Amino acid sequence: MKRFKKIVLPVAIVMIAALGAFATNSSKKTAMHDGYRYDELSETCVNTQIQCSDVPSSFICTDGSANQLRQISGTSCPDLLFKP
């Protein structure tokens, strides 16, 4: 019985700890990106140096002048970014 406890108890503790770690792991990873605004005069995306998140939320990232910031993709900036 002592031998059984010496082997099984540590294995059970390690398994419970591993399951707890996976259960509490966050499923969403926030990726931070520079926010770009579309400049209609030059028809380009301009980097604002403002860090925004690509994880959707109810708060859209802006530059303080009501310009919605977007993520750059090639030569366009189609995707909205959000406040972290």
N, CA, C and O atoms as CSV, one atom per row, in Angstrom:
chain,resi,resn,atom,element,x,y,z
A,1,MET,N,N,0.815,-1.196,0.000
A,1,MET,CA,C,0.000,0.000,0.000
A,1,MET,C,C,0.860,1.262,0.000
A,1,MET,O,O,0.526,2.243,-0.665
A,2,LYS,N,N,1.986,1.240,0.756
A,2,LYS,CA,C,2.863,2.409,0.781
A,2,LYS,C,C,3.462,2.657,-0.595
A,2,LYS,O,O,3.573,3.799,-1.039
A,3,ARG,N,N,3.845,1.577,-1.264
A,3,ARG,CA,C,4.439,1.714,-2.590
A,3,ARG,C,C,3.421,2.305,-3.572
A,3,ARG,O,O,3.767,3.131,-4.417
A,4,PHE,N,N,2.192,1.880,-3.454
A,4,PHE,CA,C,1.120,2.386,-4.301
A,4,PHE,C,C,0.944,3.887,-4.105
A,4,PHE,O,O,0.820,4.626,-5.082
A,5,LYS,N,N,0.932,4.346,-2.865
A,5,LYS,CA,C,0.792,5.770,-2.568
A,5,LYS,C,C,1.981,6.568,-3.083
A,5,LYS,O,O,1.813,7.692,-3.556
A,6,LYS,N,N,3.180,6.000,-2.995
A,6,LYS,CA,C,4.383,6.702,-3.446
A,6,LYS,C,C,4.371,6.923,-4.955
A,6,LYS,O,O,4.918,7.911,-5.444
A,7,ILE,N,N,3.756,6.015,-5.684
A,7,ILE,CA,C,3.743,6.120,-7.145
A,7,ILE,C,C,2.516,6.896,-7.634
A,7,ILE,O,O,2.655,7.809,-8.448
A,8,VAL,N,N,1.348,6.557,-7.164
A,8,VAL,CA,C,0.102,7.116,-7.684
A,8,VAL,C,C,-0.128,8.555,-7.241
A,8,VAL,O,O,-0.582,9.373,-8.041
A,9,LEU,N,N,0.170,8.882,-6.007
A,9,LEU,CA,C,-0.100,10.224,-5.500
A,9,LEU,C,C,0.641,11.316,-6.283
A,9,LEU,O,O,0.003,12.293,-6.675
A,10,PRO,N,N,1.949,11.203,-6.530
A,10,PRO,CA,C,2.622,12.243,-7.325
A,10,PRO,C,C,2.099,12.342,-8.761
A,10,PRO,O,O,1.977,13.438,-9.307
A,11,VAL,N,N,1.792,11.198,-9.364
A,11,VAL,CA,C,1.258,11.203,-10.731
A,11,VAL,C,C,-0.097,11.913,-10.756
A,11,VAL,O,O,-0.364,12.702,-11.662
A,12,ALA,N,N,-0.942,11.642,-9.783
A,12,ALA,CA,C,-2.256,12.284,-9.720
A,12,ALA,C,C,-2.126,13.789,-9.517
A,12,ALA,O,O,-2.871,14.561,-10.121
A,13,ILE,N,N,-1.199,14.208,-8.680
A,13,ILE,CA,C,-0.995,15.640,-8.434
A,13,ILE,C,C,-0.530,16.347,-9.700
A,13,ILE,O,O,-1.010,17.435,-10.017
A,14,VAL,N,N,0.399,15.737,-10.421
A,14,VAL,CA,C,0.899,16.334,-11.671
A,14,VAL,C,C,-0.225,16.426,-12.698
A,14,VAL,O,O,-0.342,17.435,-13.394
A,15,MET,N,N,-1.048,15.392,-12.800
A,15,MET,CA,C,-2.152,15.413,-13.768
A,15,MET,C,C,-3.175,16.494,-13.419
A,15,MET,O,O,-3.665,17.188,-14.310
A,16,ILE,N,N,-3.498,16.643,-12.146
A,16,ILE,CA,C,-4.447,17.679,-11.726
A,16,ILE,C,C,-3.882,19.067,-12.012
A,16,ILE,O,O,-4.610,19.954,-12.459
A,17,ALA,N,N,-2.597,19.259,-11.759
A,17,ALA,CA,C,-1.967,20.557,-12.034
A,17,ALA,C,C,-1.981,20.865,-13.528
A,17,ALA,O,O,-2.257,21.997,-13.924
A,18,ALA,N,N,-1.687,19.870,-14.355
A,18,ALA,CA,C,-1.686,20.084,-15.808
A,18,ALA,C,C,-3.088,20.410,-16.314
A,18,ALA,O,O,-3.255,21.307,-17.140
A,19,LEU,N,N,-4.086,19.698,-15.830
A,19,LEU,CA,C,-5.462,19.983,-16.240
A,19,LEU,C,C,-5.894,21.375,-15.798
A,19,LEU,O,O,-6.594,22.071,-16.533
A,20,GLY,N,N,-5.485,21.782,-14.613
A,20,GLY,CA,C,-5.805,23.125,-14.137
A,20,GLY,C,C,-5.165,24.197,-14.995
A,20,GLY,O,O,-5.773,25.236,-15.249
A,21,ALA,N,N,-3.944,23.954,-15.443
A,21,ALA,CA,C,-3.255,24.924,-16.296
A,21,ALA,C,C,-3.966,25.070,-17.637
A,21,ALA,O,O,-4.112,26.185,-18.136
A,22,PHE,N,N,-4.404,23.974,-18.219
A,22,PHE,CA,C,-5.103,24.051,-19.496
A,22,PHE,C,C,-6.488,24.667,-19.337
A,22,PHE,O,O,-6.950,25.378,-20.230
A,23,ALA,N,N,-7.147,24.411,-18.237
A,23,ALA,CA,C,-8.498,24.941,-18.015
A,23,ALA,C,C,-8.494,26.451,-17.826
A,23,ALA,O,O,-9.467,27.116,-18.182
A,24,THR,N,N,-7.427,27.002,-17.275
A,24,THR,CA,C,-7.382,28.444,-17.031
A,24,THR,C,C,-6.671,29.213,-18.123
A,24,THR,O,O,-6.566,30.437,-18.034
A,25,ASN,N,N,-6.180,28.545,-19.147
A,25,ASN,CA,C,-5.474,29.206,-20.239
A,25,ASN,C,C,-6.452,30.042,-21.054
A,25,ASN,O,O,-7.517,29.556,-21.433
A,26,SER,N,N,-6.103,31.282,-21.323
A,26,SER,CA,C,-6.960,32.186,-22.093
A,26,SER,C,C,-7.051,31.709,-23.535
A,26,SER,O,O,-6.040,31.346,-24.136
A,27,SER,N,N,-8.264,31.709,-24.093
A,27,SER,CA,C,-8.449,31.240,-25.457
A,27,SER,C,C,-8.169,32.324,-26.493
A,27,SER,O,O,-7.897,32.010,-27.651
A,28,LYS,N,N,-8.232,33.594,-26.094
A,28,LYS,CA,C,-7.972,34.680,-27.035
A,28,LYS,C,C,-6.647,35.348,-26.714
A,28,LYS,O,O,-6.386,35.739,-25.576
A,29,LYS,N,N,-5.838,35.465,-27.712
A,29,LYS,CA,C,-4.564,36.158,-27.573
A,29,LYS,C,C,-4.699,37.516,-28.256
A,29,LYS,O,O,-5.091,37.601,-29.420
A,30,THR,N,N,-4.377,38.549,-27.536
A,30,THR,CA,C,-4.463,39.887,-28.091
A,30,THR,C,C,-3.219,40.180,-28.908
A,30,THR,O,O,-2.098,40.096,-28.406
A,31,ALA,N,N,-3.421,40.521,-30.152
A,31,ALA,CA,C,-2.310,40.920,-31.003
A,31,ALA,C,C,-2.389,42.432,-31.189
A,31,ALA,O,O,-3.407,42.960,-31.637
A,32,MET,N,N,-1.321,43.112,-30.845
A,32,MET,CA,C,-1.287,44.565,-30.966
A,32,MET,C,C,-0.716,44.946,-32.335
A,32,MET,O,O,0.238,44.336,-32.820
A,33,HIS,N,N,-1.315,45.957,-32.935
A,33,HIS,CA,C,-0.906,46.433,-34.255
A,33,HIS,C,C,-0.888,47.956,-34.259
A,33,HIS,O,O,-1.615,48.596,-33.499
A,34,ASP,N,N,-0.060,48.525,-35.113
A,34,ASP,CA,C,-0.127,49.965,-35.345
A,34,ASP,C,C,-1.428,50.257,-36.077
A,34,ASP,O,O,-1.796,49.543,-37.010
A,35,GLY,N,N,-2.123,51.304,-35.652
A,35,GLY,CA,C,-3.357,51.702,-36.312
A,35,GLY,C,C,-3.062,52.600,-37.509
A,35,GLY,O,O,-2.215,53.490,-37.434
A,36,TYR,N,N,-3.760,52.363,-38.603
A,36,TYR,CA,C,-3.618,53.168,-39.820
A,36,TYR,C,C,-4.937,53.862,-40.101
A,36,TYR,O,O,-6.005,53.285,-39.897
A,37,ARG,N,N,-4.863,55.103,-40.569
A,37,ARG,CA,C,-6.066,55.813,-41.005
A,37,ARG,C,C,-5.966,55.999,-42.514
A,37,ARG,O,O,-4.874,56.115,-43.070
A,38,TYR,N,N,-7.120,56.023,-43.161
A,38,TYR,CA,C,-7.132,56.200,-44.612
A,38,TYR,C,C,-7.119,57.681,-44.938
A,38,TYR,O,O,-7.983,58.431,-44.484
A,39,ASP,N,N,-6.137,58.102,-45.725
A,39,ASP,CA,C,-6.027,59.492,-46.159
A,39,ASP,C,C,-6.639,59.601,-47.555
A,39,ASP,O,O,-6.095,59.073,-48.524
A,40,GLU,N,N,-7.776,60.293,-47.644
A,40,GLU,CA,C,-8.495,60.393,-48.914
A,40,GLU,C,C,-7.737,61.195,-49.965
A,40,GLU,O,O,-7.853,60.907,-51.157
A,41,LEU,N,N,-6.962,62.198,-49.549
A,41,LEU,CA,C,-6.224,63.013,-50.521
A,41,LEU,C,C,-5.161,62.205,-51.250
A,41,LEU,O,O,-5.061,62.263,-52.475
A,42,SER,N,N,-4.370,61.454,-50.499
A,42,SER,CA,C,-3.302,60.673,-51.133
A,42,SER,C,C,-3.742,59.249,-51.458
A,42,SER,O,O,-2.999,58.495,-52.086
A,43,GLU,N,N,-4.958,58.878,-51.029
A,43,GLU,CA,C,-5.507,57.540,-51.232
A,43,GLU,C,C,-4.563,56.453,-50.724
A,43,GLU,O,O,-4.353,55.434,-51.383
A,44,THR,N,N,-3.993,56.693,-49.530
A,44,THR,CA,C,-3.100,55.720,-48.904
A,44,THR,C,C,-3.469,55.559,-47.432
A,44,THR,O,O,-4.236,56.345,-46.875
A,45,CYS,N,N,-2.915,54.540,-46.830
A,45,CYS,CA,C,-3.077,54.315,-45.396
A,45,CYS,C,C,-1.884,54.935,-44.686
A,45,CYS,O,O,-0.737,54.681,-45.053
A,46,VAL,N,N,-2.155,55.750,-43.667
A,46,VAL,CA,C,-1.109,56.477,-42.949
A,46,VAL,C,C,-0.978,55.898,-41.539
A,46,VAL,O,O,-1.964,55.785,-40.811
A,47,ASN,N,N,0.257,55.532,-41.163
A,47,ASN,CA,C,0.515,54.977,-39.834
A,47,ASN,C,C,0.384,56.074,-38.787
A,47,ASN,O,O,0.989,57.139,-38.915
A,48,THR,N,N,-0.415,55.809,-37.740
A,48,THR,CA,C,-0.617,56.796,-36.678
A,48,THR,C,C,0.245,56.517,-35.451
A,48,THR,O,O,0.254,57.317,-34.516
A,49,GLN,N,N,0.967,55.401,-35.436
A,49,GLN,CA,C,1.803,54.990,-34.302
A,49,GLN,C,C,0.983,54.728,-33.041
A,49,GLN,O,O,1.537,54.724,-31.941
A,50,ILE,N,N,-0.327,54.509,-33.178
A,50,ILE,CA,C,-1.197,54.201,-32.041
A,50,ILE,C,C,-1.412,52.691,-32.018
A,50,ILE,O,O,-1.804,52.100,-33.024
A,51,GLN,N,N,-1.153,52.067,-30.866
A,51,GLN,CA,C,-1.306,50.626,-30.725
A,51,GLN,C,C,-2.772,50.264,-30.496
A,51,GLN,O,O,-3.429,50.803,-29.605
A,52,CYS,N,N,-3.267,49.341,-31.318
A,52,CYS,CA,C,-4.640,48.874,-31.227
A,52,CYS,C,C,-4.648,47.351,-31.264
A,52,CYS,O,O,-3.644,46.722,-31.600
A,53,SER,N,N,-5.785,46.769,-30.917
A,53,SER,CA,C,-5.926,45.321,-30.858
A,53,SER,C,C,-6.796,44.829,-32.009
A,53,SER,O,O,-7.665,45.551,-32.498
A,54,ASP,N,N,-6.548,43.575,-32.442
A,54,ASP,CA,C,-7.402,42.991,-33.473
A,54,ASP,C,C,-8.510,42.116,-32.876
A,54,ASP,O,O,-9.281,41.501,-33.613
A,55,VAL,N,N,-8.588,42.061,-31.539
A,55,VAL,CA,C,-9.655,41.305,-30.875
A,55,VAL,C,C,-10.899,42.195,-30.801
A,55,VAL,O,O,-10.858,43.260,-30.186
A,56,PRO,N,N,-12.007,41.765,-31.425
A,56,PRO,CA,C,-13.210,42.606,-31.460
A,56,PRO,C,C,-13.728,42.974,-30.069
A,56,PRO,O,O,-13.762,42.148,-29.157
A,57,SER,N,N,-14.125,44.225,-29.939
A,57,SER,CA,C,-14.761,44.712,-28.716
A,57,SER,C,C,-15.727,45.820,-29.121
A,57,SER,O,O,-15.843,46.137,-30.305
A,58,SER,N,N,-16.408,46.400,-28.166
A,58,SER,CA,C,-17.370,47.461,-28.490
A,58,SER,C,C,-16.696,48.823,-28.619
A,58,SER,O,O,-17.366,49.812,-28.917
A,59,PHE,N,N,-15.380,48.895,-28.398
A,59,PHE,CA,C,-14.650,50.163,-28.471
A,59,PHE,C,C,-13.701,50.164,-29.666
A,59,PHE,O,O,-12.673,49.486,-29.653
A,60,ILE,N,N,-14.052,50.927,-30.695
A,60,ILE,CA,C,-13.223,51.016,-31.900
A,60,ILE,C,C,-12.065,51.962,-31.632
A,60,ILE,O,O,-12.239,53.014,-31.019
A,61,CYS,N,N,-10.891,51.583,-32.093
A,61,CYS,CA,C,-9.686,52.392,-31.899
A,61,CYS,C,C,-9.752,53.618,-32.823
A,61,CYS,O,O,-10.019,53.492,-34.018
A,62,THR,N,N,-9.505,54.797,-32.256
A,62,THR,CA,C,-9.512,56.040,-33.035
A,62,THR,C,C,-8.241,56.825,-32.751
A,62,THR,O,O,-7.496,56.514,-31.821
A,63,ASP,N,N,-8.004,57.847,-33.568
A,63,ASP,CA,C,-6.796,58.662,-33.390
A,63,ASP,C,C,-7.068,59.951,-32.615
A,63,ASP,O,O,-6.189,60.809,-32.534
A,64,GLY,N,N,-8.246,60.105,-32.054
A,64,GLY,CA,C,-8.579,61.314,-31.305
A,64,GLY,C,C,-9.297,62.341,-32.156
A,64,GLY,O,O,-9.839,63.309,-31.622
A,65,SER,N,N,-9.315,62.154,-33.470
A,65,SER,CA,C,-10.016,63.066,-34.384
A,65,SER,C,C,-11.186,62.359,-35.052
A,65,SER,O,O,-11.608,62.742,-36.143
A,66,ALA,N,N,-11.704,61.340,-34.403
A,66,ALA,CA,C,-12.829,60.547,-34.906
A,66,ALA,C,C,-12.478,59.710,-36.127
A,66,ALA,O,O,-13.373,59.162,-36.770
A,67,ASN,N,N,-11.195,59.598,-36.461
A,67,ASN,CA,C,-10.776,58.711,-37.546
A,67,ASN,C,C,-10.652,57.297,-36.995
A,67,ASN,O,O,-9.889,57.053,-36.060
A,68,GLN,N,N,-11.409,56.362,-37.581
A,68,GLN,CA,C,-11.309,54.973,-37.156
A,68,GLN,C,C,-10.001,54.393,-37.675
A,68,GLN,O,O,-9.632,54.590,-38.833
A,69,LEU,N,N,-9.303,53.672,-36.792
A,69,LEU,CA,C,-8.019,53.096,-37.177
A,69,LEU,C,C,-8.204,51.668,-37.662
A,69,LEU,O,O,-9.054,50.920,-37.180
A,70,ARG,N,N,-7.374,51.323,-38.635
A,70,ARG,CA,C,-7.503,50.030,-39.302
A,70,ARG,C,C,-6.155,49.325,-39.372
A,70,ARG,O,O,-5.102,49.928,-39.167
A,71,GLN,N,N,-6.219,48.029,-39.669
A,71,GLN,CA,C,-5.007,47.229,-39.822
A,71,GLN,C,C,-4.616,47.216,-41.293
A,71,GLN,O,O,-5.458,47.036,-42.173
A,72,ILE,N,N,-3.323,47.412,-41.546
A,72,ILE,CA,C,-2.858,47.448,-42.928
A,72,ILE,C,C,-2.766,46.033,-43.485
A,72,ILE,O,O,-2.407,45.090,-42.779
A,73,SER,N,N,-3.097,45.908,-44.759
A,73,SER,CA,C,-3.024,44.633,-45.457
A,73,SER,C,C,-2.570,44.922,-46.877
A,73,SER,O,O,-3.380,45.273,-47.736
A,74,GLY,N,N,-1.283,44.777,-47.122
A,74,GLY,CA,C,-0.734,45.118,-48.431
A,74,GLY,C,C,-0.733,46.620,-48.616
A,74,GLY,O,O,-0.061,47.335,-47.873
A,75,THR,N,N,-1.482,47.114,-49.604
A,75,THR,CA,C,-1.548,48.557,-49.856
A,75,THR,C,C,-2.868,49.168,-49.392
A,75,THR,O,O,-3.116,50.351,-49.623
A,76,SER,N,N,-3.714,48.373,-48.740
A,76,SER,CA,C,-4.987,48.902,-48.238
A,76,SER,C,C,-5.075,48.669,-46.731
A,76,SER,O,O,-4.244,47.971,-46.150
A,77,CYS,N,N,-6.086,49.257,-46.112
A,77,CYS,CA,C,-6.294,49.072,-44.666
A,77,CYS,C,C,-7.775,48.778,-44.423
A,77,CYS,O,O,-8.524,49.653,-43.989
A,78,PRO,N,N,-8.199,47.522,-44.710
A,78,PRO,CA,C,-9.621,47.194,-44.674
A,78,PRO,C,C,-10.210,46.843,-43.307
A,78,PRO,O,O,-11.408,47.031,-43.095
A,79,ASP,N,N,-9.397,46.338,-42.377
A,79,ASP,CA,C,-9.933,45.780,-41.136
A,79,ASP,C,C,-9.876,46.759,-39.975
A,79,ASP,O,O,-8.822,47.322,-39.679
A,80,LEU,N,N,-11.029,46.963,-39.312
A,80,LEU,CA,C,-11.089,47.834,-38.139
A,80,LEU,C,C,-10.271,47.253,-36.993
A,80,LEU,O,O,-10.168,46.036,-36.839
A,81,LEU,N,N,-9.692,48.144,-36.195
A,81,LEU,CA,C,-8.985,47.741,-34.984
A,81,LEU,C,C,-9.751,48.259,-33.775
A,81,LEU,O,O,-10.584,49.157,-33.894
A,82,PHE,N,N,-9.463,47.687,-32.615
A,82,PHE,CA,C,-10.214,47.987,-31.402
A,82,PHE,C,C,-9.281,48.415,-30.281
A,82,PHE,O,O,-8.089,48.107,-30.292
A,83,LYS,N,N,-9.847,49.134,-29.308
A,83,LYS,CA,C,-9.050,49.551,-28.150
A,83,LYS,C,C,-8.722,48.318,-27.325
A,83,LYS,O,O,-9.583,47.466,-27.104
A,84,PRO,N,N,-7.469,48.219,-26.865
A,84,PRO,CA,C,-7.086,47.039,-26.069
A,84,PRO,C,C,-7.737,47.041,-24.699
A,84,PRO,O,O,-7.518,46.121,-23.910
